[in-house]
């Protein structure tokens, strides 16, 4: 169906490389916690990360669908719609990556 094709295009465009290094390596002070508390912190962090990723994905789908899908007469995406979705996803991911990078730079400056 058309929706399935749209989501497939979005998902195919949002694949990212895995982060190198462990999560705990970027969390100073966690090694001082008991293993039970470390587990609780990591569980909470994983839940927060999942929620953040779901929000980003939902915003991406809403934005790109609204911007790119214009013809509802066929079950499949048109070539122009598919290219628009790919471009939209790429721009959105580049923008999100740049914002995250700037945020990290600011955090590092504040930590000095």
N, CA, C and O atoms as CSV, one atom per row, in Angstrom:
chain,resi,resn,atom,element,x,y,z
A,1,UNK,N,N,0.833,-1.189,0.000
A,1,UNK,CA,C,0.000,0.000,0.000
A,1,UNK,C,C,0.869,1.240,0.000
A,1,UNK,O,O,2.079,1.168,0.216
A,2,UNK,N,N,0.259,2.347,-0.238
A,2,UNK,CA,C,0.954,3.629,-0.336
A,2,UNK,C,C,1.614,4.026,0.973
A,2,UNK,O,O,2.750,4.501,0.974
A,3,UNK,N,N,0.915,3.838,2.093
A,3,UNK,CA,C,1.493,4.168,3.399
A,3,UNK,C,C,2.703,3.310,3.688
A,3,UNK,O,O,3.714,3.810,4.179
A,4,UNK,N,N,2.616,2.030,3.393
A,4,UNK,CA,C,3.717,1.119,3.625
A,4,UNK,C,C,4.931,1.533,2.807
A,4,UNK,O,O,6.058,1.489,3.299
A,5,UNK,N,N,4.709,1.932,1.570
A,5,UNK,CA,C,5.799,2.382,0.719
A,5,UNK,C,C,6.431,3.653,1.283
A,5,UNK,O,O,7.653,3.798,1.264
A,6,UNK,N,N,5.607,4.571,1.782
A,6,UNK,CA,C,6.119,5.807,2.381
A,6,UNK,C,C,6.996,5.489,3.579
A,6,UNK,O,O,8.118,5.985,3.680
A,7,UNK,N,N,6.482,4.647,4.507
A,7,UNK,CA,C,7.247,4.310,5.705
A,7,UNK,C,C,8.515,3.545,5.357
A,7,UNK,O,O,9.548,3.732,5.999
A,8,UNK,N,N,8.446,2.699,4.364
A,8,UNK,CA,C,9.622,1.964,3.923
A,8,UNK,C,C,10.686,2.920,3.389
A,8,UNK,O,O,11.874,2.738,3.655
A,9,UNK,N,N,10.270,3.929,2.645
A,9,UNK,CA,C,11.204,4.926,2.127
A,9,UNK,C,C,11.832,5.717,3.263
A,9,UNK,O,O,13.038,5.964,3.258
A,10,UNK,N,N,11.013,6.119,4.243
A,10,UNK,CA,C,11.524,6.873,5.385
A,10,UNK,C,C,12.510,6.019,6.177
A,10,UNK,O,O,13.606,6.475,6.501
A,11,UNK,N,N,12.125,4.786,6.487
A,11,UNK,CA,C,13.007,3.913,7.263
A,11,UNK,C,C,14.300,3.633,6.529
A,11,UNK,O,O,15.369,3.615,7.140
A,12,UNK,N,N,14.221,3.417,5.238
A,12,UNK,CA,C,15.431,3.156,4.458
A,12,UNK,C,C,16.369,4.343,4.462
A,12,UNK,O,O,17.584,4.171,4.368
A,13,UNK,N,N,15.830,5.533,4.568
A,13,UNK,CA,C,16.644,6.739,4.552
A,13,UNK,C,C,17.177,7.121,5.922
A,13,UNK,O,O,18.071,7.961,6.017
A,14,UNK,N,N,16.647,6.522,6.992
A,14,UNK,CA,C,17.059,6.940,8.330
A,14,UNK,C,C,18.048,5.986,8.987
A,14,UNK,O,O,18.386,6.158,10.158
A,15,UNK,N,N,18.513,4.991,8.252
A,15,UNK,CA,C,19.500,4.078,8.849
A,15,UNK,C,C,20.747,4.878,9.197
A,15,UNK,O,O,21.244,5.677,8.402
A,16,UNK,N,N,21.237,4.637,10.412
A,16,UNK,CA,C,22.427,5.360,10.860
A,16,UNK,C,C,23.488,4.374,11.303
A,16,UNK,O,O,23.210,3.213,11.606
A,17,UNK,N,N,24.735,4.885,11.330
A,17,UNK,CA,C,25.822,4.067,11.857
A,17,UNK,C,C,25.687,3.974,13.363
A,17,UNK,O,O,25.231,4.911,14.018
A,18,UNK,N,N,26.084,2.845,13.901
A,18,UNK,CA,C,26.051,2.663,15.356
A,18,UNK,C,C,27.124,3.527,15.993
A,18,UNK,O,O,28.187,3.744,15.411
A,19,UNK,N,N,26.840,4.021,17.199
A,19,UNK,CA,C,27.806,4.832,17.929
A,19,UNK,C,C,28.947,3.953,18.409
A,19,UNK,O,O,28.733,2.808,18.807
A,20,UNK,N,N,30.155,4.487,18.369
A,20,UNK,CA,C,31.283,3.735,18.908
A,20,UNK,C,C,31.441,4.072,20.378
A,20,UNK,O,O,31.122,5.184,20.799
A,21,UNK,N,N,31.928,3.126,21.159
A,21,UNK,CA,C,32.113,3.332,22.590
A,21,UNK,C,C,30.839,3.026,23.335
A,21,UNK,O,O,29.747,3.127,22.776
A,22,UNK,N,N,30.966,2.657,24.573
A,22,UNK,CA,C,29.806,2.328,25.387
A,22,UNK,C,C,29.132,3.560,25.932
A,22,UNK,O,O,29.732,4.633,25.995
A,23,UNK,N,N,27.885,3.407,26.327
A,23,UNK,CA,C,27.124,4.509,26.896
A,23,UNK,C,C,27.737,4.931,28.224
A,23,UNK,O,O,27.835,6.121,28.522
A,24,UNK,N,N,28.145,3.954,29.013
A,24,UNK,CA,C,28.678,4.273,30.333
A,24,UNK,C,C,29.964,5.078,30.258
A,24,UNK,O,O,30.290,5.811,31.192
A,25,UNK,N,N,30.705,4.949,29.150
A,25,UNK,CA,C,31.955,5.696,29.012
A,25,UNK,C,C,31.695,7.200,29.004
A,25,UNK,O,O,32.565,7.975,29.403
A,26,UNK,N,N,30.521,7.624,28.560
A,26,UNK,CA,C,30.197,9.036,28.499
A,26,UNK,C,C,29.448,9.540,29.720
A,26,UNK,O,O,28.894,10.639,29.694
A,27,UNK,N,N,29.422,8.754,30.788
A,27,UNK,CA,C,28.668,9.127,31.983
A,27,UNK,C,C,29.594,9.140,33.204
A,27,UNK,O,O,29.653,8.162,33.949
A,28,UNK,N,N,30.305,10.232,33.404
A,28,UNK,CA,C,31.201,10.278,34.550
A,28,UNK,C,C,30.425,10.141,35.856
A,28,UNK,O,O,29.347,10.714,36.017
A,29,UNK,N,N,30.988,9.373,36.783
A,29,UNK,CA,C,30.372,9.197,38.092
A,29,UNK,C,C,29.496,7.981,38.215
A,29,UNK,O,O,29.158,7.578,39.328
A,30,UNK,N,N,29.114,7.379,37.100
A,30,UNK,CA,C,28.227,6.225,37.188
A,30,UNK,C,C,28.942,5.018,37.786
A,30,UNK,O,O,28.312,4.156,38.399
A,31,UNK,N,N,30.261,4.962,37.604
A,31,UNK,CA,C,31.003,3.827,38.151
A,31,UNK,C,C,30.971,3.797,39.674
A,31,UNK,O,O,31.247,2.758,40.273
A,32,UNK,N,N,30.638,4.919,40.311
A,32,UNK,CA,C,30.533,4.981,41.761
A,32,UNK,C,C,29.212,4.447,42.296
A,32,UNK,O,O,29.040,4.320,43.508
A,33,UNK,N,N,28.286,4.137,41.413
A,33,UNK,CA,C,26.984,3.620,41.829
A,33,UNK,C,C,27.032,2.101,41.960
A,33,UNK,O,O,27.876,1.441,41.354
A,34,UNK,N,N,26.138,1.568,42.741
A,34,UNK,CA,C,26.016,0.112,42.839
A,34,UNK,C,C,25.529,-0.425,41.499
A,34,UNK,O,O,24.974,0.319,40.691
A,35,UNK,N,N,25.737,-1.708,41.266
A,35,UNK,CA,C,25.316,-2.270,39.978
A,35,UNK,C,C,23.801,-2.170,39.812
A,35,UNK,O,O,23.310,-2.003,38.696
A,36,UNK,N,N,23.061,-2.269,40.909
A,36,UNK,CA,C,21.600,-2.121,40.846
A,36,UNK,C,C,21.228,-0.702,40.408
A,36,UNK,O,O,20.358,-0.515,39.557
A,37,UNK,N,N,21.900,0.300,41.003
A,37,UNK,CA,C,21.624,1.690,40.628
A,37,UNK,C,C,22.083,1.980,39.202
A,37,UNK,O,O,21.413,2.713,38.475
A,38,UNK,N,N,23.215,1.413,38.796
A,38,UNK,CA,C,23.679,1.581,37.417
A,38,UNK,C,C,22.633,1.026,36.446
A,38,UNK,O,O,22.313,1.640,35.429
A,39,UNK,N,N,22.115,-0.148,36.792
A,39,UNK,CA,C,21.089,-0.768,35.948
A,39,UNK,C,C,19.844,0.128,35.866
A,39,UNK,O,O,19.267,0.297,34.792
A,40,UNK,N,N,19.440,0.694,36.995
A,40,UNK,CA,C,18.258,1.574,37.015
A,40,UNK,C,C,18.502,2.820,36.159
A,40,UNK,O,O,17.622,3.248,35.413
A,41,UNK,N,N,19.701,3.396,36.273
A,41,UNK,CA,C,20.040,4.585,35.478
A,41,UNK,C,C,20.025,4.237,33.993
A,41,UNK,O,O,19.471,4.981,33.183
A,42,UNK,N,N,20.628,3.116,33.638
A,42,UNK,CA,C,20.692,2.726,32.236
A,42,UNK,C,C,19.302,2.412,31.681
A,42,UNK,O,O,19.002,2.749,30.535
A,43,UNK,N,N,18.462,1.775,32.480
A,43,UNK,CA,C,17.094,1.487,32.050
A,43,UNK,C,C,16.348,2.787,31.772
A,43,UNK,O,O,15.666,2.918,30.755
A,44,UNK,N,N,16.483,3.742,32.682
A,44,UNK,CA,C,15.818,5.037,32.496
A,44,UNK,C,C,16.366,5.757,31.261
A,44,UNK,O,O,15.604,6.332,30.485
A,45,UNK,N,N,17.675,5.723,31.085
A,45,UNK,CA,C,18.284,6.355,29.907
A,45,UNK,C,C,17.788,5.705,28.619
A,45,UNK,O,O,17.494,6.395,27.643
A,46,UNK,N,N,17.697,4.384,28.619
A,46,UNK,CA,C,17.193,3.680,27.433
A,46,UNK,C,C,15.758,4.070,27.124
A,46,UNK,O,O,15.399,4.253,25.961
A,47,UNK,N,N,14.937,4.198,28.159
A,47,UNK,CA,C,13.546,4.611,27.958
A,47,UNK,C,C,13.469,6.028,27.403
A,47,UNK,O,O,12.684,6.309,26.498
A,48,UNK,N,N,14.289,6.913,27.952
A,48,UNK,CA,C,14.314,8.301,27.467
A,48,UNK,C,C,14.783,8.360,26.015
A,48,UNK,O,O,14.226,9.104,25.208
A,49,UNK,N,N,15.802,7.577,25.686
A,49,UNK,CA,C,16.325,7.547,24.321
A,49,UNK,C,C,15.279,7.016,23.348
A,49,UNK,O,O,15.100,7.561,22.259
A,50,UNK,N,N,14.593,5.953,23.745
A,50,UNK,CA,C,13.535,5.389,22.899
A,50,UNK,C,C,12.443,6.424,22.647
A,50,UNK,O,O,11.997,6.596,21.513
A,51,UNK,N,N,12.013,7.111,23.705
A,51,UNK,CA,C,10.969,8.132,23.562
A,51,UNK,C,C,11.434,9.271,22.651
A,51,UNK,O,O,10.678,9.746,21.803
A,52,UNK,N,N,12.679,9.698,22.835
A,52,UNK,CA,C,13.229,10.765,21.993
A,52,UNK,C,C,13.278,10.331,20.526
A,52,UNK,O,O,12.926,11.101,19.633
A,53,UNK,N,N,13.715,9.099,20.286
A,53,UNK,CA,C,13.777,8.587,18.919
A,53,UNK,C,C,12.387,8.467,18.303
A,53,UNK,O,O,12.202,8.773,17.125
A,54,UNK,N,N,11.416,8.026,19.086
A,54,UNK,CA,C,10.047,7.922,18.579
A,54,UNK,C,C,9.484,9.303,18.242
A,54,UNK,O,O,8.824,9.472,17.217
A,55,UNK,N,N,9.741,10.278,19.094
A,55,UNK,CA,C,9.281,11.649,18.820
A,55,UNK,C,C,9.923,12.183,17.544
A,55,UNK,O,O,9.247,12.789,16.712
A,56,UNK,N,N,11.233,11.959,17.387
A,56,UNK,CA,C,11.923,12.438,16.198
A,56,UNK,C,C,11.361,11.754,14.947
A,56,UNK,O,O,11.122,12.408,13.932
A,57,UNK,N,N,11.154,10.449,15.027
A,57,UNK,CA,C,10.615,9.709,13.889
A,57,UNK,C,C,9.211,10.195,13.536
A,57,UNK,O,O,8.901,10.397,12.362
A,58,UNK,N,N,8.361,10.385,14.548
A,58,UNK,CA,C,6.999,10.857,14.293
A,58,UNK,C,C,7.003,12.250,13.665
A,58,UNK,O,O,6.233,12.516,12.743
A,59,UNK,N,N,7.863,13.138,14.159
A,59,UNK,CA,C,7.973,14.476,13.574
A,59,UNK,C,C,8.457,14.399,12.132
A,59,UNK,O,O,7.965,15.118,11.262
A,60,UNK,N,N,9.415,13.533,11.890
A,60,UNK,CA,C,9.952,13.349,10.546
A,60,UNK,C,C,8.871,12.855,9.596
A,60,UNK,O,O,8.709,13.395,8.502
A,61,UNK,N,N,8.139,11.843,10.007
A,61,UNK,CA,C,7.075,11.289,9.150
A,61,UNK,C,C,6.014,12.347,8.864
A,61,UNK,O,O,5.599,12.528,7.719
A,62,UNK,N,N,5.582,13.041,9.909
A,62,UNK,CA,C,4.553,14.061,9.725
A,62,UNK,C,C,5.012,15.161,8.778
A,62,UNK,O,O,4.281,15.569,7.875
A,63,UNK,N,N,6.234,15.634,9.000
A,63,UNK,CA,C,6.746,16.733,8.177
A,63,UNK,C,C,6.920,16.311,6.715
A,63,UNK,O,O,6.463,17.002,5.805
A,64,UNK,N,N,7.583,15.172,6.499
A,64,UNK,CA,C,7.863,14.746,5.128
A,64,UNK,C,C,6.597,14.303,4.399
A,64,UNK,O,O,6.464,14.531,3.197
A,65,UNK,N,N,5.670,13.675,5.112
A,65,UNK,CA,C,4.413,13.285,4.480
A,65,UNK,C,C,3.657,14.534,4.036
A,65,UNK,O,O,3.172,14.607,2.907
A,66,UNK,N,N,3.561,15.506,4.924
A,66,UNK,CA,C,2.830,16.744,4.590
A,66,UNK,C,C,3.475,17.479,3.427
A,66,UNK,O,O,2.786,18.056,2.586
A,67,UNK,N,N,4.796,17.455,3.386
A,67,UNK,CA,C,5.522,18.197,2.360
A,67,UNK,C,C,5.546,17.489,1.014
A,67,UNK,O,O,5.520,18.140,-0.031
A,68,UNK,N,N,5.594,16.158,1.030
A,68,UNK,CA,C,5.887,15.425,-0.204
A,68,UNK,C,C,4.714,14.678,-0.830
A,68,UNK,O,O,4.686,14.496,-2.047
A,69,UNK,N,N,3.761,14.247,-0.039
A,69,UNK,CA,C,2.688,13.419,-0.588
A,69,UNK,C,C,1.533,14.318,-1.008
A,69,UNK,O,O,0.854,14.930,-0.183
A,70,UNK,N,N,1.337,14.374,-2.313
A,70,UNK,CA,C,0.356,15.310,-2.848
A,70,UNK,C,C,-0.739,14.626,-3.665
A,70,UNK,O,O,-1.820,15.188,-3.845
A,71,UNK,N,N,-0.468,13.429,-4.154
A,71,UNK,CA,C,-1.412,12.745,-5.036
A,71,UNK,C,C,-1.919,11.485,-4.352
A,71,UNK,O,O,-1.151,10.563,-4.073
A,72,UNK,N,N,-3.210,11.456,-4.088
A,72,UNK,CA,C,-3.811,10.316,-3.391
A,72,UNK,C,C,-4.627,9.432,-4.330
A,72,UNK,O,O,-5.450,8.637,-3.875
A,73,UNK,N,N,-4.405,9.565,-5.628
A,73,UNK,CA,C,-5.170,8.788,-6.606
A,73,UNK,C,C,-4.591,7.405,-6.870
A,73,UNK,O,O,-5.263,6.557,-7.456
A,74,UNK,N,N,-3.355,7.167,-6.447
A,74,UNK,CA,C,-2.741,5.860,-6.695
A,74,UNK,C,C,-2.316,5.221,-5.371
A,74,UNK,O,O,-2.206,5.894,-4.346
A,75,UNK,N,N,-2.083,3.914,-5.416
A,75,UNK,CA,C,-1.679,3.192,-4.215
A,75,UNK,C,C,-0.185,3.305,-3.938
A,75,UNK,O,O,0.260,3.043,-2.821
A,76,UNK,N,N,0.583,3.688,-4.934
A,76,UNK,CA,C,2.035,3.761,-4.766
A,76,UNK,C,C,2.500,5.207,-4.831
A,76,UNK,O,O,1.806,6.083,-5.347
A,77,UNK,N,N,3.685,5.430,-4.298
A,77,UNK,CA,C,4.275,6.768,-4.382
A,77,UNK,C,C,4.737,7.021,-5.808
A,77,UNK,O,O,5.256,6.129,-6.479
A,78,UNK,N,N,4.539,8.242,-6.251
A,78,UNK,CA,C,5.074,8.622,-7.539
A,78,UNK,C,C,6.580,8.819,-7.420
A,78,UNK,O,O,7.095,8.978,-6.314
A,79,UNK,N,N,7.275,8.810,-8.517
A,79,UNK,CA,C,8.737,8.980,-8.522
A,79,UNK,C,C,9.121,10.301,-7.854
A,79,UNK,O,O,10.063,10.351,-7.062
A,80,UNK,N,N,8.395,11.360,-8.173
A,80,UNK,CA,C,8.685,12.669,-7.572
A,80,UNK,C,C,8.442,12.672,-6.073
A,80,UNK,O,O,9.208,13.262,-5.312
A,81,UNK,N,N,7.359,12.001,-5.648
A,81,UNK,CA,C,7.058,11.923,-4.212
A,81,UNK,C,C,8.149,11.148,-3.474
A,81,UNK,O,O,8.593,11.549,-2.399
A,82,UNK,N,N,8.570,10.037,-4.066
A,82,UNK,CA,C,9.600,9.218,-3.429
A,82,UNK,C,C,10.918,9.990,-3.306
A,82,UNK,O,O,11.575,9.939,-2.266
A,83,UNK,N,N,11.297,10.694,-4.355
A,83,UNK,CA,C,12.524,11.505,-4.316
A,83,UNK,C,C,12.394,12.624,-3.284
A,83,UNK,O,O,13.350,12.930,-2.571
A,84,UNK,N,N,11.218,13.227,-3.207
A,84,UNK,CA,C,10.972,14.282,-2.221
A,84,UNK,C,C,11.125,13.739,-0.805
A,84,UNK,O,O,11.742,14.381,0.045
A,85,UNK,N,N,10.565,12.560,-0.550
A,85,UNK,CA,C,10.663,11.944,0.781
A,85,UNK,C,C,12.125,11.695,1.129
A,85,UNK,O,O,12.564,12.003,2.236
A,86,UNK,N,N,12.874,11.140,0.191
A,86,UNK,CA,C,14.297,10.869,0.440
A,86,UNK,C,C,15.054,12.156,0.753
A,86,UNK,O,O,15.852,12.197,1.689
A,87,UNK,N,N,14.805,13.207,-0.028
A,87,UNK,CA,C,15.458,14.499,0.203
A,87,UNK,C,C,15.052,15.083,1.550
A,87,UNK,O,O,15.890,15.594,2.292
A,88,UNK,N,N,13.773,15.006,1.856
A,88,UNK,CA,C,13.251,15.541,3.116
A,88,UNK,C,C,13.883,14.830,4.305
A,88,UNK,O,O,14.310,15.476,5.262
A,89,UNK,N,N,13.944,13.508,4.246
A,89,UNK,CA,C,14.539,12.728,5.332
A,89,UNK,C,C,16.006,13.084,5.484
A,89,UNK,O,O,16.494,13.268,6.599
A,90,UNK,N,N,16.707,13.182,4.369
A,90,UNK,CA,C,18.130,13.511,4.418
A,90,UNK,C,C,18.356,14.888,5.064
A,90,UNK,O,O,19.237,15.043,5.910
A,91,UNK,N,N,17.567,15.870,4.663
A,91,UNK,CA,C,17.689,17.210,5.244
A,91,UNK,C,C,17.366,17.197,6.732
A,91,UNK,O,O,18.071,17.812,7.531
A,92,UNK,N,N,16.304,16.499,7.101
A,92,UNK,CA,C,15.887,16.439,8.497
A,92,UNK,C,C,16.966,15.785,9.352
A,92,UNK,O,O,17.284,16.274,10.436
A,93,UNK,N,N,17.528,14.682,8.867
A,93,UNK,CA,C,18.559,13.976,9.622
A,93,UNK,C,C,19.832,14.805,9.706
A,93,UNK,O,O,20.481,14.823,10.752
A,94,UNK,N,N,20.204,15.488,8.638
A,94,UNK,CA,C,21.388,16.355,8.662
A,94,UNK,C,C,21.197,17.494,9.651
A,94,UNK,O,O,22.106,17.827,10.412
A,95,UNK,N,N,20.018,18.085,9.635
A,95,UNK,CA,C,19.713,19.173,10.562
A,95,UNK,C,C,19.763,18.672,12.003
A,95,UNK,O,O,20.372,19.311,12.861
A,96,UNK,N,N,19.128,17.536,12.274
A,96,UNK,CA,C,19.111,16.976,13.628
A,96,UNK,C,C,20.515,16.643,14.105
A,96,UNK,O,O,20.855,16.873,15.266
A,97,UNK,N,N,21.327,16.103,13.211
A,97,UNK,CA,C,22.705,15.765,13.550
A,97,UNK,C,C,23.506,17.020,13.882
A,97,UNK,O,O,24.286,17.033,14.834
A,98,UNK,N,N,23.311,18.059,13.105
A,98,UNK,CA,C,24.041,19.317,13.329
A,98,UNK,C,C,23.619,19.957,14.653
A,98,UNK,O,O,24.467,20.466,15.386
A,99,UNK,N,N,22.336,19.938,14.964
A,99,UNK,CA,C,21.854,20.487,16.231
A,99,UNK,C,C,22.464,19.709,17.400
A,99,UNK,O,O,22.908,20.305,18.382
A,100,UNK,N,N,22.483,18.383,17.293
A,100,UNK,CA,C,23.060,17.555,18.356
A,100,UNK,C,C,24.549,17.846,18.521
A,100,UNK,O,O,25.056,17.896,19.642
A,101,UNK,N,N,25.243,18.036,17.405
A,101,UNK,CA,C,26.676,18.345,17.456
A,101,UNK,C,C,26.920,19.683,18.150
A,101,UNK,O,O,27.806,19.791,18.998
A,102,UNK,N,N,26.147,20.689,17.797
A,102,UNK,CA,C,26.302,22.011,18.421
A,102,UNK,C,C,25.972,21.945,19.912
A,102,UNK,O,O,26.648,22.576,20.725
A,103,UNK,N,N,24.945,21.192,20.272
A,103,UNK,CA,C,24.575,21.025,21.669
A,103,UNK,C,C,25.727,20.391,22.447
A,103,UNK,O,O,26.048,20.825,23.553
A,104,UNK,N,N,26.341,19.373,21.869
A,104,UNK,CA,C,27.463,18.697,22.520
A,104,UNK,C,C,28.649,19.659,22.668
A,104,UNK,O,O,29.318,19.660,23.702
A,105,UNK,N,N,28.910,20.469,21.652
A,105,UNK,CA,C,29.996,21.450,21.733
A,105,UNK,C,C,29.744,22.442,22.861
A,105,UNK,O,O,30.664,22.775,23.608
A,106,UNK,N,N,28.515,22.914,22.994
A,106,UNK,CA,C,28.168,23.864,24.046
A,106,UNK,C,C,28.320,23.219,25.430
A,106,UNK,O,O,28.800,23.860,26.365
A,107,UNK,N,N,27.911,21.951,25.558
A,107,UNK,CA,C,28.053,21.243,26.824
A,107,UNK,C,C,29.520,21.127,27.214
A,107,UNK,O,O,29.876,21.304,28.379
A,108,UNK,N,N,30.372,20.827,26.234
A,108,UNK,CA,C,31.796,20.706,26.495
A,108,UNK,C,C,32.392,22.046,26.916
A,108,UNK,O,O,33.247,22.091,27.800
A,109,UNK,N,N,31.950,23.135,26.293
A,109,UNK,CA,C,32.425,24.471,26.670
A,109,UNK,C,C,32.014,24.816,28.094
A,109,UNK,O,O,32.790,25.413,28.840
A,110,UNK,N,N,30.794,24.442,28.473
A,110,UNK,CA,C,30.299,24.744,29.809
A,110,UNK,C,C,31.009,23.907,30.875
A,110,UNK,O,O,31.125,24.331,32.025
A,111,UNK,N,N,31.484,22.715,30.489
A,111,UNK,CA,C,32.152,21.831,31.435
A,111,UNK,C,C,33.576,22.296,31.757
A,111,UNK,O,O,34.162,21.864,32.749
A,112,UNK,N,N,34.123,23.165,30.927
A,112,UNK,CA,C,35.517,23.641,31.134
A,112,UNK,C,C,35.592,24.620,32.271
A,112,UNK,O,O,36.673,25.119,32.585
